[in-house]
Amino acid sequence: MAKIKVENVVASINLEREVPLPKILAKLKGSEYEPEQFPGLVYRVEEPRAAMLIFSSGKVVCTGARSLKDVELLFKRITRMLAKLGVKVPRTYKMRIENIVASTKLGDELNLNKIALNIEDAEYEPEQFPGLVLRLEVPKVVCLLFASGKMICTGAHSLADVRKAVQIISAQLKKIGAVK
């Protein structure tokens, strides 16, 4: 199987309580809160690199992380910080994976015209966009294939979804002889 690289993980938790964003802004160094432009407080983390979006409703979104392990670490860190700032944080919370974007290399070259003609529901309009779009139903993901052999998978809710998509598409490409 081709090596899969996670490019971005978006995940969320719900603290199930109101979070006083102006108060948090005043105490959380490096945070930004401009409600006229965006309803959440943005807290950028350098290591591991990601952004934490905190909403007054208690929803916290992590975006930009490169692994599920990093996401878990960041949620632990942000909930501890919020607790220290006086927010009553629940002992447990359910983490929800919203989206995983991953990339892989399927071959040295892909014949996108051949793929477009031989795989049902393939969308390829090179005048509009250089990639071919494949929407899978199971797993429910969207994959972009490029002539360079690169594939980007988005919309996955687990790494297993990404692996399954790579297996399905690789098998289809081999079957029609579109991989060089």
C-alpha positions, 0 to 999 in steps of 0.5 A: 500500500502507498504511504499515506500522509495526513495533511490536516485533521479537523476535530471538535469537542463540546464542553456543554457550557457557555465560555466567556470569550472576552474573559478568555481573550484577556487571559489567554496570551496569543489569542484573537477574538474579533466577533465582527469578523468571526464568532469564535476565539482563535488560539494558535498553537506552535507545537504541535502546529494547529489552531484552536477555535473556541466558541461561546457555546462551548464548542471547541474546534481543532484545525490544522493538526497533522495527526489524531494523536496531536488533536487529542493532546491539543484538546487536553491542553486547551481544556486544562487552560480553560479550567485554569481560567475558570471555565467549568470543563467536564471530566470527559468529552467526546471528540468528533473527527469532522474531516481528515485530508490526506495525500498519497502517491498512486504511481509516477503518472496517471492517465486522467483522460483514460480514468475519466472515460472508464470510471463511472462518475469521474469528473474531469474538466482540465480547462477548469481544474487540473485534477480528476474528482472521484466521489466515493459513497463507501467510504464517503470521501472525495478524492482528487487525482492528478497526472503526477500520480498524486491523490488527495483524499478529503472528507474522511472521518477516520484513517481507515476511511482513507486507507479504504479509499486508496485501496478502492481507487488503486484497484480501479486504476490497475483494472483499467491500466491507467497507472504508469 
